Amino acid sequence: MSFKRLDPEDLVVSSDSITSTLWSTDTPTLTTFHTSSTQRTGETGKFYLDVNQVATSSVDSAVQFSIAYCDKVGSGSALYNSIVDGKSPSSTMYGTYRSLILEDENADFTFGKGSNFLTASNFWAMSIERSRYKEALFPGSLNLELTGPGGTIQLTDDSQDTLVNTYLGGTRVFQLISGSNGTAGTLGGSGYVANSGSYGLVFPDLGTIIFNPYAVSQSIHVEPSRVSDSNEYNPSKLYTAISGAGSFQLNSEETITSDYVFVRARNNEFNYSENPSFISGSTGEVIYPSFINNPQTYITTVGMYNDSNELLAVAKLSKPLLKDYTKELLLRVKLDFVWAGMFLSQFFF
């Protein structure tokens, strides 16, 4: 076994972005939506709903996303304790998303930007089931239709209309606008609603979409009820708008980082075997004269070590490769994942 130190130019890092379907149906667009009647009329249905791709009685049923209603002052759901005003499941949900996204318990959610924005104290929140997507939601793939008494709208993120990514706290965010495939397109304007800002916010890295109820209400006349100390089942109202339209397109995105290590064996390297069977145990001489005059080896394995001589990775060749003084060898080793603290400094054949 012979070692050789790697040079800096032997290490190359490459990143590839891979997109894939998100829904359990293995299709880009989800067209059927189902909830559990038990949940809708039960305790949890008062403030959130799980949405499946087929009837919940089916063995293939799986949660695709969940809808929650969030209200800063606790309206739309019954109080935990009648003597403690403003503390209800809807206020708890609001505080959860505020801590997760805004990272400030005194901050408020603002929809839109520039001169057309709205600061709202209530919203619907949609969380995509974590097992449905890999690393993030794919910006530009969102096409969601909502329908109500006032008509139908198609919503998307504004990723194609945004030149520079913006952040809320440490989270990447896009505005939810009317349009398709990440742009307001030929609709003109920004895809916002006059005096109500955008339709919501899209957080691709969190798998979360927040809906501005004022913009939705103004467009299709679907709005949550803000009655105090009363269970209004507001998540069902957004669910009905989504299921009634029957079209929700969204894809997943993942960045695969690969480390390439170029392993080189020059003509005068790695031509002798260190196998003890080639050496006489009594005299220490080479047993086979041909190994002196015409040495040959067969390379089968590449091992990669750090400076502490700890083996970090092993690459196996598909077949042994002959090596002698008339041949040079160049191997490209691909590492699709790297352990924390891993540092390659040398290799062996």
C-alpha atoms as a printed R data frame, in Angstrom:
    type eleno elety resid chain resno       x       y       z
1   ATOM     1    CA   MET     A     1   0.000   0.000   0.000
2   ATOM     2    CA   SER     A     2   1.526   3.304  -1.168
3   ATOM     3    CA   PHE     A     3   0.492   6.826  -0.216
4   ATOM     4    CA   LYS     A     4   0.587  10.074  -2.176
5   ATOM     5    CA   ARG     A     5  -0.437  13.566  -1.039
6   ATOM     6    CA   LEU     A     6  -3.213  15.330  -2.924
7   ATOM     7    CA   ASP     A     7  -2.570  18.731  -4.460
8   ATOM     8    CA   PRO     A     8  -5.115  21.585  -4.141
9   ATOM     9    CA   GLU     A     9  -5.937  21.364  -7.845
10  ATOM    10    CA   ASP     A    10  -6.941  17.718  -7.383
11  ATOM    11    CA   LEU     A    11 -10.094  18.764  -5.459
12  ATOM    12    CA   VAL     A    12 -13.130  20.214  -7.268
13  ATOM    13    CA   VAL     A    13 -16.610  20.975  -5.861
14  ATOM    14    CA   SER     A    14 -19.700  20.916  -8.097
15  ATOM    15    CA   SER     A    15 -23.341  21.768  -7.230
16  ATOM    16    CA   ASP     A    16 -26.395  20.665  -9.201
17  ATOM    17    CA   SER     A    17 -29.993  21.755  -8.581
18  ATOM    18    CA   ILE     A    18 -32.520  18.941  -8.984
19  ATOM    19    CA   THR     A    19 -36.287  19.447  -9.143
20  ATOM    20    CA   SER     A    20 -38.943  16.788  -8.695
21  ATOM    21    CA   THR     A    21 -42.668  16.396  -8.179
22  ATOM    22    CA   LEU     A    22 -43.878  17.119  -4.687
23  ATOM    23    CA   TRP     A    23 -47.247  15.416  -4.335
24  ATOM    24    CA   SER     A    24 -47.825  11.756  -3.515
25  ATOM    25    CA   THR     A    25 -49.558  11.390  -6.879
26  ATOM    26    CA   ASP     A    26 -46.155  11.820  -8.600
27  ATOM    27    CA   THR     A    27 -47.698  14.511 -10.792
28  ATOM    28    CA   PRO     A    28 -46.906  18.247 -10.732
29  ATOM    29    CA   THR     A    29 -50.544  19.242 -10.145
30  ATOM    30    CA   LEU     A    30 -52.761  18.096  -7.301
31  ATOM    31    CA   THR     A    31 -56.401  18.073  -8.426
32  ATOM    32    CA   THR     A    32 -58.235  16.214  -5.660
33  ATOM    33    CA   PHE     A    33 -58.345  17.237  -2.014
34  ATOM    34    CA   HIS     A    34 -59.735  15.336   0.959
35  ATOM    35    CA   THR     A    35 -59.974  15.922   4.691
36  ATOM    36    CA   SER     A    36 -61.079  13.788   7.585
37  ATOM    37    CA   SER     A    37 -64.665  14.505   8.585
38  ATOM    38    CA   THR     A    38 -63.713  13.549  12.109
39  ATOM    39    CA   GLN     A    39 -61.001  16.191  12.201
40  ATOM    40    CA   ARG     A    40 -63.113  18.889  10.517
41  ATOM    41    CA   THR     A    41 -65.835  18.620  13.150
42  ATOM    42    CA   GLY     A    42 -63.522  17.793  16.045
43  ATOM    43    CA   GLU     A    43 -61.291  19.839  18.287
44  ATOM    44    CA   THR     A    44 -58.320  20.235  15.941
45  ATOM    45    CA   GLY     A    45 -60.532  21.220  12.994
46  ATOM    46    CA   LYS     A    46 -61.350  24.425  14.834
47  ATOM    47    CA   PHE     A    47 -57.889  25.798  14.076
48  ATOM    48    CA   TYR     A    48 -56.142  23.536  11.529
49  ATOM    49    CA   LEU     A    49 -56.845  20.898   8.869
50  ATOM    50    CA   ASP     A    50 -54.756  18.170   7.235
51  ATOM    51    CA   VAL     A    51 -55.394  17.798   3.506
52  ATOM    52    CA   ASN     A    52 -54.863  14.458   1.730
53  ATOM    53    CA   GLN     A    53 -54.687  13.536  -1.943
54  ATOM    54    CA   VAL     A    54 -57.312  10.747  -1.690
55  ATOM    55    CA   ALA     A    55 -60.033   9.858   0.785
56  ATOM    56    CA   THR     A    56 -58.640   9.338   4.257
57  ATOM    57    CA   SER     A    57 -60.210   5.868   4.340
58  ATOM    58    CA   SER     A    58 -57.868   4.747   1.534
59  ATOM    59    CA   VAL     A    59 -54.628   2.930   2.370
60  ATOM    60    CA   ASP     A    60 -52.878   5.287  -0.091
61  ATOM    61    CA   SER     A    61 -54.041   8.397   1.745
62  ATOM    62    CA   ALA     A    62 -51.235  10.685   2.932
63  ATOM    63    CA   VAL     A    63 -51.144  14.257   4.225
64  ATOM    64    CA   GLN     A    64 -50.055  16.682   1.510
65  ATOM    65    CA   PHE     A    65 -50.355  19.953   3.405
66  ATOM    66    CA   SER     A    66 -52.059  21.499   6.426
67  ATOM    67    CA   ILE     A    67 -54.047  24.720   6.770
68  ATOM    68    CA   ALA     A    68 -54.123  26.746   9.979
69  ATOM    69    CA   TYR     A    69 -55.872  29.951  10.926
70  ATOM    70    CA   CYS     A    70 -53.762  32.457  12.873
71  ATOM    71    CA   ASP     A    71 -55.077  35.536  14.648
72  ATOM    72    CA   LYS     A    72 -53.044  37.887  16.802
73  ATOM    73    CA   VAL     A    73 -55.951  38.761  19.095
74  ATOM    74    CA   GLY     A    74 -57.278  35.203  19.278
75  ATOM    75    CA   SER     A    75 -60.477  35.732  17.292
76  ATOM    76    CA   GLY     A    76 -62.072  32.884  15.360
77  ATOM    77    CA   SER     A    77 -61.565  30.259  18.059
78  ATOM    78    CA   ALA     A    78 -62.778  29.748  21.609
79  ATOM    79    CA   LEU     A    79 -60.669  31.036  24.482
80  ATOM    80    CA   TYR     A    80 -58.673  28.607  26.574
81  ATOM    81    CA   ASN     A    81 -60.022  30.334  29.655
82  ATOM    82    CA   SER     A    82 -62.938  32.753  29.566
83  ATOM    83    CA   ILE     A    83 -61.266  35.056  32.085
84  ATOM    84    CA   VAL     A    84 -58.075  35.387  29.982
85  ATOM    85    CA   ASP     A    85 -58.973  37.455  26.943
86  ATOM    86    CA   GLY     A    86 -57.162  36.931  23.604
87  ATOM    87    CA   LYS     A    87 -55.627  33.569  24.443
88  ATOM    88    CA   SER     A    88 -56.988  30.910  22.086
89  ATOM    89    CA   PRO     A    89 -55.694  28.360  19.563
90  ATOM    90    CA   SER     A    90 -55.681  30.978  16.800
91  ATOM    91    CA   SER     A    91 -53.473  33.319  18.851
92  ATOM    92    CA   THR     A    92 -51.157  30.422  19.675
93  ATOM    93    CA   MET     A    93 -50.832  29.587  15.979
94  ATOM    94    CA   TYR     A    94 -50.102  33.245  15.226
95  ATOM    95    CA   GLY     A    95 -47.360  33.330  17.841
96  ATOM    96    CA   THR     A    96 -45.861  30.099  16.504
97  ATOM    97    CA   TYR     A    97 -45.474  31.436  12.958
98  ATOM    98    CA   ARG     A    98 -44.315  34.816  14.207
99  ATOM    99    CA   SER     A    99 -41.519  33.196  16.220
100 ATOM   100    CA   LEU     A   100 -40.616  30.842  13.370
101 ATOM   101    CA   ILE     A   101 -40.515  33.447  10.621
102 ATOM   102    CA   LEU     A   102 -40.200  36.954  12.051
103 ATOM   103    CA   GLU     A   103 -38.035  35.884  15.007
104 ATOM   104    CA   ASP     A   104 -39.493  38.792  16.989
105 ATOM   105    CA   GLU     A   105 -42.525  38.497  19.265
106 ATOM   106    CA   ASN     A   106 -43.335  42.169  18.768
107 ATOM   107    CA   ALA     A   107 -43.240  42.149  14.959
108 ATOM   108    CA   ASP     A   108 -46.226  41.978  12.580
109 ATOM   109    CA   PHE     A   109 -46.682  40.383   9.170
110 ATOM   110    CA   THR     A   110 -46.672  42.753   6.209
111 ATOM   111    CA   PHE     A   111 -48.004  41.727   2.792
112 ATOM   112    CA   GLY     A   112 -46.663  43.519  -0.275
113 ATOM   113    CA   LYS     A   113 -43.921  46.088  -0.634
114 ATOM   114    CA   GLY     A   114 -43.285  49.526  -2.048
115 ATOM   115    CA   SER     A   115 -46.300  51.819  -1.797
116 ATOM   116    CA   ASN     A   116 -48.840  48.972  -1.781
117 ATOM   117    CA   PHE     A   117 -48.594  46.946   1.400
118 ATOM   118    CA   LEU     A   118 -50.792  45.877   4.275
119 ATOM   119    CA   THR     A   119 -49.898  44.956   7.841
120 ATOM   120    CA   ALA     A   120 -52.367  42.311   8.998
121 ATOM   121    CA   SER     A   121 -52.997  40.739  12.373
122 ATOM   122    CA   ASN     A   122 -54.565  37.552  10.973
123 ATOM   123    CA   PHE     A   123 -53.894  35.129   8.123
124 ATOM   124    CA   TRP     A   124 -54.205  31.565   6.892
125 ATOM   125    CA   ALA     A   125 -50.994  29.517   6.970
126 ATOM   126    CA   MET     A   126 -50.366  26.530   4.723
127 ATOM   127    CA   SER     A   127 -47.547  24.182   5.689
128 ATOM   128    CA   ILE     A   128 -46.491  21.604   3.116
129 ATOM   129    CA   GLU     A   129 -45.982  18.200   4.729
130 ATOM   130    CA   ARG     A   130 -42.214  17.895   5.366
131 ATOM   131    CA   SER     A   131 -41.952  14.446   3.785
132 ATOM   132    CA   ARG     A   132 -43.368  15.824   0.522
133 ATOM   133    CA   TYR     A   133 -40.391  18.016  -0.390
134 ATOM   134    CA   LYS     A   134 -36.643  17.521  -0.244
135 ATOM   135    CA   GLU     A   135 -34.746  20.734   0.509
136 ATOM   136    CA   ALA     A   136 -37.147  23.526  -0.453
137 ATOM   137    CA   LEU     A   137 -40.155  24.413  -2.567
138 ATOM   138    CA   PHE     A   138 -39.081  25.226  -6.122
139 ATOM   139    CA   PRO     A   139 -39.650  28.971  -6.762
140 ATOM   140    CA   GLY     A   140 -41.654  29.602  -9.904
141 ATOM   141    CA   SER     A   141 -43.414  26.238  -9.840
142 ATOM   142    CA   LEU     A   142 -46.276  27.439  -7.618
143 ATOM   143    CA   ASN     A   143 -49.628  27.731  -9.411
144 ATOM   144    CA   LEU     A   144 -52.586  27.634  -7.034
145 ATOM   145    CA   GLU     A   145 -56.197  28.376  -7.923
146 ATOM   146    CA   LEU     A   146 -58.732  29.635  -5.383
147 ATOM   147    CA   THR     A   147 -62.436  29.929  -6.056
148 ATOM   148    CA   GLY     A   148 -65.287  31.584  -4.190
149 ATOM   149    CA   PRO     A   149 -68.510  33.548  -4.660
150 ATOM   150    CA   GLY     A   150 -66.504  36.355  -6.247
151 ATOM   151    CA   GLY     A   151 -64.834  34.200  -8.900
152 ATOM   152    CA   THR     A   152 -61.529  32.366  -9.331
153 ATOM   153    CA   ILE     A   153 -57.942  33.585  -9.041
154 ATOM   154    CA   GLN     A   154 -54.624  31.926  -9.851
155 ATOM   155    CA   LEU     A   155 -51.768  32.637  -7.496
156 ATOM   156    CA   THR     A   156 -48.019  32.197  -7.806
157 ATOM   157    CA   ASP     A   157 -44.863  33.536  -6.200
158 ATOM   158    CA   ASP     A   158 -43.036  36.540  -7.657
159 ATOM   159    CA   SER     A   159 -39.649  34.783  -7.953
160 ATOM   160    CA   GLN     A   160 -39.321  35.543 -11.678
161 ATOM   161    CA   ASP     A   161 -40.154  39.214 -11.155
162 ATOM   162    CA   THR     A   162 -37.689  39.609  -8.274
163 ATOM   163    CA   LEU     A   163 -34.076  40.388  -9.134
164 ATOM   164    CA   VAL     A   164 -32.695  40.073  -5.601
165 ATOM   165    CA   ASN     A   165 -33.825  37.617  -2.927
166 ATOM   166    CA   THR     A   166 -35.400  39.201   0.142
167 ATOM   167    CA   TYR     A   167 -35.546  37.802   3.670
168 ATOM   168    CA   LEU     A   168 -37.746  37.993   6.745
169 ATOM   169    CA   GLY     A   169 -35.489  37.312   9.687
170 ATOM   170    CA   GLY     A   170 -33.160  34.691   8.269
171 ATOM   171    CA   THR     A   171 -35.771  33.178   5.933
172 ATOM   172    CA   ARG     A   172 -36.009  33.689   2.161
173 ATOM   173    CA   VAL     A   173 -39.411  35.080   1.154
174 ATOM   174    CA   PHE     A   174 -41.401  35.811  -2.017
175 ATOM   175    CA   GLN     A   175 -44.684  37.655  -2.379
176 ATOM   176    CA   LEU     A   176 -47.781  35.637  -3.300
177 ATOM   177    CA   ILE     A   177 -49.298  37.359  -6.341
178 ATOM   178    CA   SER     A   178 -51.877  36.802  -9.052
179 ATOM   179    CA   GLY     A   179 -50.160  35.279 -12.068
180 ATOM   180    CA   SER     A   180 -48.502  32.048 -13.086
181 ATOM   181    CA   ASN     A   181 -45.085  30.369 -13.069
182 ATOM   182    CA   GLY     A   182 -43.465  32.930 -10.798
183 ATOM   183    CA   THR     A   183 -44.548  36.114 -12.563
184 ATOM   184    CA   ALA     A   184 -47.504  38.487 -12.884
185 ATOM   185    CA   GLY     A   185 -46.920  38.081 -16.623
186 ATOM   186    CA   THR     A   186 -49.329  39.646 -19.040
187 ATOM   187    CA   LEU     A   187 -51.763  40.564 -16.267
188 ATOM   188    CA   GLY     A   188 -49.920  43.827 -15.820
189 ATOM   189    CA   GLY     A   189 -48.892  45.528 -12.616
190 ATOM   190    CA   SER     A   190 -47.446  43.650  -9.672
191 ATOM   191    CA   GLY     A   191 -50.167  41.041  -9.180
192 ATOM   192    CA   TYR     A   192 -51.175  42.800  -5.948
193 ATOM   193    CA   VAL     A   193 -54.628  43.907  -4.790
194 ATOM   194    CA   ALA     A   194 -55.274  47.643  -4.552
195 ATOM   195    CA   ASN     A   195 -54.847  48.889  -0.973
196 ATOM   196    CA   SER     A   196 -54.391  45.340   0.334
197 ATOM   197    CA   GLY     A   197 -50.865  44.459  -0.808
198 ATOM   198    CA   SER     A   198 -50.005  40.992  -2.020
199 ATOM   199    CA   TYR     A   199 -52.051  37.825  -1.592
200 ATOM   200    CA   GLY     A   200 -49.549  36.532   0.936
201 ATOM   201    CA   LEU     A   201 -45.991  35.366   1.487
202 ATOM   202    CA   VAL     A   202 -44.149  32.270   0.256
203 ATOM   203    CA   PHE     A   203 -41.297  30.799   2.281
204 ATOM   204    CA   PRO     A   204 -39.736  28.094   0.067
205 ATOM   205    CA   ASP     A   205 -37.116  26.993   2.597
206 ATOM   206    CA   LEU     A   206 -39.778  26.466   5.276
207 ATOM   207    CA   GLY     A   207 -42.345  24.867   2.973
208 ATOM   208    CA   THR     A   208 -44.847  27.492   4.143
209 ATOM   209    CA   ILE     A   209 -47.327  29.779   2.372
210 ATOM   210    CA   ILE     A   210 -49.174  32.529   4.255
211 ATOM   211    CA   PHE     A   211 -52.402  33.979   2.793
212 ATOM   212    CA   ASN     A   212 -53.476  37.581   3.241
213 ATOM   213    CA   PRO     A   213 -57.218  37.313   4.050
214 ATOM   214    CA   TYR     A   214 -57.935  40.905   3.022
215 ATOM   215    CA   ALA     A   215 -56.596  40.437  -0.510
216 ATOM   216    CA   VAL     A   216 -58.333  37.064  -0.884
217 ATOM   217    CA   SER     A   217 -61.616  38.501   0.376
218 ATOM   218    CA   GLN     A   218 -61.432  41.452  -1.987
219 ATOM   219    CA   SER     A   219 -60.866  39.144  -4.979
220 ATOM   220    CA   ILE     A   220 -63.120  36.115  -4.445
221 ATOM   221    CA   HIS     A   221 -65.179  37.082  -1.348
222 ATOM   222    CA   VAL     A   222 -63.744  34.353   0.874
223 ATOM   223    CA   GLU     A   223 -62.760  35.584   4.312
224 ATOM   224    CA   PRO     A   224 -62.292  34.251   7.838
225 ATOM   225    CA   SER     A   225 -64.706  35.077  10.620
226 ATOM   226    CA   ARG     A   226 -63.178  37.062  13.472
227 ATOM   227    CA   VAL     A   227 -65.839  36.507  16.130
228 ATOM   228    CA   SER     A   228 -64.269  36.553  19.591
229 ATOM   229    CA   ASP     A   229 -64.397  33.452  21.783
230 ATOM   230    CA   SER     A   230 -66.112  31.396  19.096
231 ATOM   231    CA   ASN     A   231 -64.966  28.418  17.019
232 ATOM   232    CA   GLU     A   232 -65.501  29.597  13.438
233 ATOM   233    CA   TYR     A   233 -63.696  26.703  11.660
234 ATOM   234    CA   ASN     A   234 -61.770  29.170   9.503
235 ATOM   235    CA   PRO     A   235 -59.312  26.618   8.038
236 ATOM   236    CA   SER     A   236 -62.262  24.969   6.251
237 ATOM   237    CA   LYS     A   237 -62.989  28.207   4.401
238 ATOM   238    CA   LEU     A   238 -59.606  28.271   2.680
239 ATOM   239    CA   TYR     A   239 -59.796  24.507   2.123
240 ATOM   240    CA   THR     A   240 -63.123  24.925   0.314
241 ATOM   241    CA   ALA     A   241 -61.618  27.638  -1.908
242 ATOM   242    CA   ILE     A   242 -58.722  25.328  -2.831
243 ATOM   243    CA   SER     A   243 -60.693  22.107  -3.307
244 ATOM   244    CA   GLY     A   244 -63.394  23.914  -5.261
245 ATOM   245    CA   ALA     A   245 -60.862  25.125  -7.826
246 ATOM   246    CA   GLY     A   246 -59.078  21.758  -7.930
247 ATOM   247    CA   SER     A   247 -55.662  22.839  -9.178
248 ATOM   248    CA   PHE     A   248 -52.511  23.132  -7.068
249 ATOM   249    CA   GLN     A   249 -49.173  22.861  -8.858
250 ATOM   250    CA   LEU     A   250 -45.921  22.837  -6.886
251 ATOM   251    CA   ASN     A   251 -42.529  21.150  -7.181
252 ATOM   252    CA   SER     A   252 -39.650  20.359  -4.865
253 ATOM   253    CA   GLU     A   253 -36.033  21.497  -5.192
254 ATOM   254    CA   GLU     A   254 -32.794  19.995  -3.930
255 ATOM   255    CA   THR     A   255 -29.163  21.034  -4.336
256 ATOM   256    CA   ILE     A   256 -26.761  18.114  -4.639
257 ATOM   257    CA   THR     A   257 -23.159  19.001  -3.852
258 ATOM   258    CA   SER     A   258 -20.543  16.635  -5.209
259 ATOM   259    CA   ASP     A   259 -16.849  16.638  -4.376
260 ATOM   260    CA   TYR     A   260 -14.613  15.396  -7.179
261 ATOM   261    CA   VAL     A   261 -11.146  14.133  -6.313
262 ATOM   262    CA   PHE     A   262  -8.721  13.546  -9.191
263 ATOM   263    CA   VAL     A   263  -6.303  10.781  -8.299
264 ATOM   264    CA   ARG     A   264  -3.172  10.572 -10.449
265 ATOM   265    CA   ALA     A   265  -0.564   7.823 -10.682
266 ATOM   266    CA   ARG     A   266   2.365   8.812 -12.914
267 ATOM   267    CA   ASN     A   267   4.378   6.338 -14.950
268 ATOM   268    CA   ASN     A   268   7.058   5.878 -12.265
269 ATOM   269    CA   GLU     A   269   4.605   5.518  -9.343
270 ATOM   270    CA   PHE     A   270   2.757   2.547  -7.849
271 ATOM   271    CA   ASN     A   271   4.514  -0.046 -10.030
272 ATOM   272    CA   TYR     A   272   5.693  -2.279  -7.165
273 ATOM   273    CA   SER     A   273   3.571  -4.366  -4.860
274 ATOM   274    CA   GLU     A   274   4.080  -4.306  -1.101
275 ATOM   275    CA   ASN     A   275   2.482  -7.717  -0.725
276 ATOM   276    CA   PRO     A   276   4.716  -9.765   1.640
277 ATOM   277    CA   SER     A   277   4.324 -12.840  -0.591
278 ATOM   278    CA   PHE     A   278   6.660 -11.212  -3.138
279 ATOM   279    CA   ILE     A   279   9.531 -11.129  -0.622
280 ATOM   280    CA   SER     A   280  11.524 -14.052   0.726
281 ATOM   281    CA   GLY     A   281  10.965 -14.398   4.451
282 ATOM   282    CA   SER     A   282  14.490 -15.678   5.091
283 ATOM   283    CA   THR     A   283  16.643 -13.463   2.826
284 ATOM   284    CA   GLY     A   284  14.380 -10.451   2.240
285 ATOM   285    CA   GLU     A   285  14.978 -10.713  -1.504
286 ATOM   286    CA   VAL     A   286  12.353 -10.357  -4.248
287 ATOM   287    CA   ILE     A   287  11.211 -13.868  -5.155
288 ATOM   288    CA   TYR     A   288  10.148 -13.185  -8.746
289 ATOM   289    CA   PRO     A   289  12.845 -11.746 -11.049
290 ATOM   290    CA   SER     A   290  10.222 -10.418 -13.466
291 ATOM   291    CA   PHE     A   291   9.011  -8.144 -10.729
292 ATOM   292    CA   ILE     A   292  12.457  -6.558 -10.704
293 ATOM   293    CA   ASN     A   293  12.970  -6.127 -14.431
294 ATOM   294    CA   ASN     A   294   9.393  -5.590 -15.527
295 ATOM   295    CA   PRO     A   295   7.271  -4.694 -12.474
296 ATOM   296    CA   GLN     A   296   3.494  -4.676 -12.881
297 ATOM   297    CA   THR     A   297   0.646  -4.078 -10.484
298 ATOM   298    CA   TYR     A   298  -3.126  -4.159 -10.701
299 ATOM   299    CA   ILE     A   299  -4.894  -1.233  -9.061
300 ATOM   300    CA   THR     A   300  -8.240  -2.144  -7.489
301 ATOM   301    CA   THR     A   301  -8.900   0.368  -4.698
302 ATOM   302    CA   VAL     A   302  -8.357   4.016  -3.822
303 ATOM   303    CA   GLY     A   303  -8.377   4.945  -0.129
304 ATOM   304    CA   MET     A   304  -8.467   8.554   1.073
305 ATOM   305    CA   TYR     A   305  -6.934   9.668   4.353
306 ATOM   306    CA   ASN     A   306  -6.564  12.857   6.340
307 ATOM   307    CA   ASP     A   307  -3.346  14.114   7.947
308 ATOM   308    CA   SER     A   308  -4.037  11.951  10.989
309 ATOM   309    CA   ASN     A   309  -3.948   8.847   8.783
310 ATOM   310    CA   GLU     A   310  -7.642   8.236   9.359
311 ATOM   311    CA   LEU     A   311  -9.400   6.514   6.482
312 ATOM   312    CA   LEU     A   312 -12.284   8.746   5.337
313 ATOM   313    CA   ALA     A   313 -13.403   7.271   2.019
314 ATOM   314    CA   VAL     A   314 -12.807   4.243  -0.172
315 ATOM   315    CA   ALA     A   315 -13.388   3.999  -3.929
316 ATOM   316    CA   LYS     A   316 -13.582   0.590  -5.594
317 ATOM   317    CA   LEU     A   317 -12.768   0.217  -9.285
318 ATOM   318    CA   SER     A   318 -15.151  -1.793 -11.451
319 ATOM   319    CA   LYS     A   319 -12.211  -3.923 -12.614
320 ATOM   320    CA   PRO     A   320  -8.455  -4.097 -11.841
321 ATOM   321    CA   LEU     A   321  -6.325  -1.747 -13.938
322 ATOM   322    CA   LEU     A   322  -2.839  -2.757 -15.052
323 ATOM   323    CA   LYS     A   323  -0.073  -0.322 -14.071
324 ATOM   324    CA   ASP     A   324   3.598  -0.362 -15.127
325 ATOM   325    CA   TYR     A   325   6.315   2.089 -16.180
326 ATOM   326    CA   THR     A   326   4.687   2.623 -19.581
327 ATOM   327    CA   LYS     A   327   1.301   3.671 -18.201
328 ATOM   328    CA   GLU     A   328  -0.128   6.568 -16.253
329 ATOM   329    CA   LEU     A   329  -3.448   6.506 -14.462
330 ATOM   330    CA   LEU     A   330  -6.026   9.234 -13.811
331 ATOM   331    CA   LEU     A   331  -9.104   8.395 -11.749
332 ATOM   332    CA   ARG     A   332 -11.991  10.724 -10.883
333 ATOM   333    CA   VAL     A   333 -13.574   9.922  -7.529
334 ATOM   334    CA   LYS     A   334 -17.020  11.432  -6.872
335 ATOM   335    CA   LEU     A   335 -18.239  12.052  -3.323
336 ATOM   336    CA   ASP     A   336 -21.942  12.954  -3.138
337 ATOM   337    CA   PHE     A   337 -21.793  13.719   0.575
338 ATOM   338    CA   VAL     A   338 -19.063  14.728   2.987
339 ATOM   339    CA   TRP     A   339 -18.849  14.030   6.692
340 ATOM   340    CA   ALA     A   340 -18.403  16.968   9.070
341 ATOM   341    CA   GLY     A   341 -14.746  17.785   9.521
342 ATOM   342    CA   MET     A   342 -13.675  15.619   6.612
343 ATOM   343    CA   PHE     A   343 -10.440  16.777   5.007
344 ATOM   344    CA   LEU     A   344  -8.724  14.723   2.315
345 ATOM   345    CA   SER     A   345  -4.968  15.108   2.230
346 ATOM   346    CA   GLN     A   346  -3.615  11.883   0.746
347 ATOM   347    CA   PHE     A   347  -4.640   8.685  -0.948
348 ATOM   348    CA   PHE     A   348  -3.329   5.208  -1.542
349 ATOM   349    CA   PHE     A   349  -3.651   2.495  -4.147
